[in-house]
Amino acid sequence: MSIENQSPEDHEPAPVGTMVLLVLTALGMTVAWAFLYFGIFLPRGTVS
């Protein structure tokens, strides 16, 4: 089958589970960064 004969309906849908894992990982890392930055680094003040 050549590319010219393929229609958009012939393609499989994108894997939803992969996108969900990507979003959950990004959110988890953002929450962890915010906790470290605002909860630990900023309250300790500048390096002395």
Secondary structure, DSSP 8 states (H G I E B T S, - for coil): --GGG--GGGS----HHHHHHHHHHHHHHHHHHHIIIIIIIHHH-S--
